Structures are given as structure tokens and as C-alpha cells.
Amino acid sequence: MLDGRDVVVALKAAGVSHVVWLPDSYLGQWDAALSGPEGLPLIRVCREGEAIAIAGGLLLGGQWPIVLLQCTGLFEAGDALRNIVHDLKLPLFLLVGARGWKQSQHNRSLGRPAADTCAVFLEDIVRAWRIGYTWLTESSSATDLATLYRQQARLAKQAHCVLVPE
């Protein structure tokens, strides 16, 4: 798991202006670092579609946010995602907690079905929305996350999802 303080430092260095999120049990572990005195402006939302809409507004206003949410929230936010990414063509950057991914892969290796279908559909959903994505690995660092942000959102000006296996 990435350390919250390292994530804050790396995201600030990459030029992230705001974190818009609905924390889950995994990404929520960064709350203290994000909301602390050295953190980033943190916008908490009630629904994931709201997070994407707020991030879109920030992008239109010249800011550079990142959206943090769980995979089920990504599923819920499809219409907002479609509008921001494909209609407005904004470089939305998402960090998505892939709930149940590790267990799903373990079950697959044993020939068992996934207990949580969220992991089963995640990549298919991201591909269906035609958004590039990258999986973080156990060896990924906060610097890797910041590099992806700079390359995709800032330089290429493209929407991108970073998937974090949980």
C-alpha cells in the first residue's frame, strides 16, 4: 500500500490542485495525510458522479484535480464520466480502488468464481468507456503515480484511470 504522506508529496510535485473523493476502506487510509496541514485541498462528495462533475468544473476553471473512488463508484458515475471525458474532452484523472481484485485473482488461480463481481467487470467497464488505464502493482510508488498523472493528464491532456488492486 502506498503511504498517504508520500502520495501527497508526489501529487503536489506533479501539480495536482485538488483531490475530489468519496473514500473507501482502502484509499480512505490516506485521509489523515490528505486532510492534514501538508495535504491538498480535499473535496468530499456524496456520490461518485458528483466527484466527476466537480473535477470537470475544476478542470474547466484551470485547476488540475484528481478523483479518488472505488470501482463500484466508477460504475455508478458512467454518465458524468461520459460527459466530462468524451463530450467535453477533459483530461480527467482517476485513481480507482479495485475492490476485491486480489481475492478475485486468488480465486481464479484455484478455479473458483469471484466472490465479488466488482473485480470481474472493472477492466471491461474502463475499456467500454474508452479510457486508458494503468494498474499499480505492489512495487509501484507514489512517484509512479505522479509520473502517470504528469504524462497523461498534464502532458497528453488525456483522461486516464489508475487502478489500485485491493
C-alpha positions as CSV (number, residue, x, y, z in Angstrom):
1,M,0.0,0.0,0.0
2,L,1.2,3.4,-0.9
3,D,1.8,5.7,2.1
4,G,-0.6,8.7,2.3
5,R,2.2,11.2,3.0
6,D,4.2,10.0,0.1
7,V,1.2,10.3,-2.2
8,V,0.5,13.9,-1.0
9,V,4.1,14.9,-1.7
10,A,4.2,13.2,-5.1
11,L,0.8,14.6,-6.2
12,K,1.7,18.1,-5.1
13,A,5.0,17.9,-7.0
14,A,3.1,16.7,-10.1
15,G,0.8,19.8,-10.0
16,V,-2.4,18.3,-8.6
17,S,-4.5,21.2,-7.3
18,H,-7.4,19.3,-5.6
19,V,-8.4,15.8,-4.5
20,V,-12.1,15.1,-5.1
21,W,-13.2,11.9,-3.5
22,L,-15.5,9.5,-1.8
23,P,-13.1,7.4,0.2
24,D,-13.4,3.7,0.5
25,S,-11.8,1.4,3.1
26,Y,-8.5,1.2,1.2
27,L,-7.9,4.7,-0.3
28,G,-9.6,6.1,2.8
29,Q,-6.4,5.3,4.7
30,W,-4.9,8.4,3.1
31,D,-7.4,10.7,4.8
32,A,-5.1,12.0,7.5
33,A,-2.4,12.8,5.1
34,L,-4.7,14.4,2.5
35,S,-6.7,16.5,5.0
36,G,-3.7,17.4,7.2
37,P,-1.9,20.7,7.2
38,E,0.5,19.5,4.5
39,G,-2.3,17.9,2.4
40,L,-4.1,19.1,-0.7
41,P,-7.4,20.8,-0.9
42,L,-9.8,17.9,-0.3
43,I,-13.4,17.9,-1.7
44,R,-15.6,15.2,-0.2
45,V,-18.7,14.2,-2.1
46,C,-21.8,12.1,-1.6
47,R,-21.8,10.3,-4.9
48,E,-19.1,9.4,-7.5
49,G,-20.9,11.1,-10.3
50,E,-20.8,14.3,-8.2
51,A,-17.0,13.8,-7.9
52,I,-16.5,13.6,-11.6
53,A,-18.7,16.7,-12.2
54,I,-16.8,18.7,-9.6
55,A,-13.5,17.6,-11.1
56,G,-14.8,18.6,-14.5
57,G,-15.7,22.1,-13.2
58,L,-12.3,22.4,-11.7
59,L,-10.6,21.5,-15.0
60,L,-12.8,24.0,-16.8
61,G,-11.7,26.6,-14.3
62,G,-8.0,25.9,-14.9
63,Q,-7.3,23.7,-12.0
64,W,-5.8,20.2,-12.0
65,P,-7.7,17.8,-9.8
66,I,-7.5,14.1,-9.3
67,V,-10.6,11.9,-8.4
68,L,-10.3,9.1,-6.0
69,L,-13.1,6.5,-5.7
70,Q,-13.8,2.8,-5.6
71,C,-14.7,0.6,-8.6
72,T,-18.4,0.4,-7.8
73,G,-18.5,4.2,-7.7
74,L,-16.9,4.3,-11.2
75,F,-19.7,2.1,-12.4
76,E,-22.3,4.4,-10.8
77,A,-20.7,7.5,-12.4
78,G,-20.9,6.5,-16.0
79,D,-23.0,9.3,-17.4
80,A,-20.9,12.0,-15.7
81,L,-17.7,10.2,-16.9
82,R,-19.1,10.1,-20.5
83,N,-19.9,13.8,-20.5
84,I,-16.6,15.0,-19.0
85,V,-14.3,12.8,-20.9
86,H,-16.0,12.3,-24.3
87,D,-18.2,15.3,-24.8
88,L,-16.0,18.0,-23.1
89,K,-12.8,16.1,-23.8
90,L,-11.3,17.0,-20.4
91,P,-8.2,15.2,-19.1
92,L,-9.9,13.6,-16.1
93,F,-7.5,11.6,-13.9
94,L,-9.0,8.9,-11.7
95,L,-7.5,6.7,-9.0
96,V,-9.8,3.8,-8.6
97,G,-9.7,1.3,-5.8
98,A,-10.3,-2.2,-7.3
99,R,-12.3,-3.7,-4.5
100,G,-11.9,-7.5,-4.4
101,W,-9.2,-7.7,-7.1
102,K,-6.7,-9.6,-5.1
103,Q,-9.2,-12.1,-3.9
104,S,-10.7,-12.5,-7.3
105,Q,-7.3,-13.3,-8.8
106,H,-6.6,-15.8,-6.0
107,N,-10.0,-17.5,-6.6
108,R,-9.3,-17.6,-10.4
109,S,-5.9,-19.3,-9.7
110,L,-7.9,-22.0,-7.8
111,G,-10.5,-22.3,-10.5
112,R,-13.2,-20.7,-8.3
113,P,-15.6,-18.0,-9.2
114,A,-15.1,-14.5,-7.9
115,A,-16.9,-13.8,-4.7
116,D,-17.2,-10.1,-5.6
117,T,-18.0,-9.4,-9.2
118,C,-16.7,-5.8,-9.0
119,A,-13.3,-7.0,-9.9
120,V,-14.7,-9.1,-12.7
121,F,-16.2,-6.1,-14.5
122,L,-13.7,-3.3,-13.8
123,E,-11.4,-3.6,-16.8
124,D,-14.3,-4.2,-19.1
125,I,-16.1,-1.1,-17.9
126,V,-13.0,1.1,-18.2
127,R,-12.4,-0.2,-21.7
128,A,-16.0,0.3,-22.6
129,W,-15.7,4.0,-21.7
130,R,-12.5,4.1,-23.9
131,I,-10.3,5.4,-21.1
132,G,-6.7,4.4,-20.9
133,Y,-5.7,2.7,-17.7
134,T,-2.7,1.5,-15.7
135,W,-2.6,-1.0,-12.9
136,L,-0.5,-0.1,-9.9
137,T,1.5,-3.1,-8.6
138,E,2.8,-4.0,-5.2
139,S,6.1,-2.4,-6.2
140,S,4.5,0.8,-7.5
141,S,5.5,4.0,-5.7
142,A,3.8,7.4,-5.2
143,T,6.4,8.7,-7.7
144,D,5.0,6.2,-10.3
145,L,1.5,7.6,-9.6
146,A,2.7,11.2,-10.0
147,T,4.6,10.3,-13.3
148,L,1.4,8.8,-14.7
149,Y,-0.5,12.0,-13.7
150,R,2.1,14.2,-15.4
151,Q,2.3,12.1,-18.5
152,Q,-1.5,11.5,-19.1
153,A,-3.4,14.5,-17.6
154,R,-0.8,17.3,-17.9
155,L,1.2,16.5,-21.0
156,A,-1.0,14.3,-23.1
157,K,-4.2,16.0,-21.8
158,Q,-6.0,12.7,-21.8
159,A,-8.3,11.1,-19.4
160,H,-6.7,8.1,-17.5
161,C,-7.6,5.7,-14.8
162,V,-5.1,4.3,-12.4
163,L,-6.4,1.0,-10.9
164,V,-5.3,0.1,-7.4
165,P,-5.7,-3.6,-6.6
166,E,-7.4,-4.2,-3.2
